[in-house]
């Protein structure tokens, strides 16, 4: 049975790898912040006060999300 080689991905430059790593880190941090806001929203709802993510962001003086 013949061995089929898959084409190798081109090597990324060092600078490009750093940028990709930074973007991945920033994305993970943004997702963590969104998770925290959603948790705060859920806690507020459990206490009888209903705050949306946008209201929590406003209270924390964070910019509104672009959706």
N, C-alpha and C positions, 0 to 999 in steps of 0.2 A: 504494500500500500504506500503510495507516495506521500511525502510530508508536504503539507501546504503551509507556506510561510505567509503570515499576515504582514501587511506593510507596516513598517515601524513609524511611530509618530516622530515628526521632526523635533529635534532638541530645542528647547526654549532657551533664550539667552538668560543670563543671570539676572539682569535687570527686569526682564519680563516675568521671571519666576517670582522675584520679590514683589512685584506689583500684584500678581495673581494671588500670592499669599496674603498680602495686605487687604485685598478686596475680600478674600474669604474670611479673614479675621473681622473686618468691618461688618460683613453680612451677619456673622455669628453674633457679634455684639448687638446689632440692630434687632435681631430675632430675640435675643435675651431681654432687651428693653421692652419689646412688644409683649413678650410673655409676662414680664413684671407688671406692665400696665393692665393686661387682661386679668391678672391675679388681683390687682388692686380693685378693679371694677367688680369682680366676683365677690370680694370681701365686702365692698360697699353695699352690694345688693343683698348680701346675707344679713347685714345690719339694718336693713329696711331703707337705706338711702340708696337711690339709684343714680349712679354717676356713669356716664358713658366713657369710653376711652378718650374721646375728644375733650370731655370735661376734666378728666384727670390730667391730661396733657396740659390743659389751660391752667389748672391749679398749680402744676409743677413748672409752669412757664416754659413749656417745651413747644416747639413749632408743630403746627398741625400736619398730619400725614397727607401726602399726596397720593391719591388712589386713582 
